């Protein structure tokens, strides 16, 4: 599958090391792939052993206070390219001068954890990747939020799936797929069969390989923008690709997740001077 993508306003500095929806206190630390897959506290890699403050989606440790909890979380309140955002269709720019993006997924074994913030599936093999502007990003993990973190025309959907990819320099590209109530999603049935209700210490093997390519919407028109991780420390310089068409899950599937995490979304952030593009 081929798509086009441009980031004319993004120059990624290799001095910034990214981890999916988490950032390191020291930006010069070399990222290690095994640490990415074992991440428990955030949605990506903590690449050193420096303790960071506990955070949540509620009250004093919720999104409004993330930037106050730890100096390494300062981007949560001081950043200018924060995610998620509201995608107002009438304000999206269309561009034909785009380079290609390629999604290369195949059925792959995953394990699953409840890290206290979401249910996260970790890739057991490096079988899935995307190519963006000539760079290959390997899929590290995917996870879920409810309600959706991104908004379409000011509206949330029931859930959102994030597929987090990292290149050899630790830079990130995230595919976002919004989810609405509808038919049962058979491609996620094996994941939902082993949803851990409580925080886990060890990964749980998913019974069947997960076919992520079949999970994506058939119409893959997408929105592109420069953003950040949506959890502390809200690291910026993340490439976001958000599919316009949602996928469906049954009411029972959605409720099964919401019984574990009733609300684990960050509110939308200001675009500031950013633009959102559509292919």
Secondary structure, DSSP 8 states (H G I E B T S, - for coil): -EEEE--TT----TT--B----B-SSTT----HHHHHT--SSSS---S--------SSGGGSGGGHHHH-GGGTHHHH-SS-S--EE-GGG-EE-S--EEEEEE---B-EEEEE-SS-EEEEESSS--EEEETTEEEEEEEEEEESS-SSEETTB--SEEEEEEEE-TTS-EEEEEEEEEE-S--GGGHHHHTT--SS--SS-EE-SS-B-HHHHS-SS--EEEEEEE-SSTT--EEEEEEEESS-EEE-HHHHHHHHTT-S---------TT---EE-
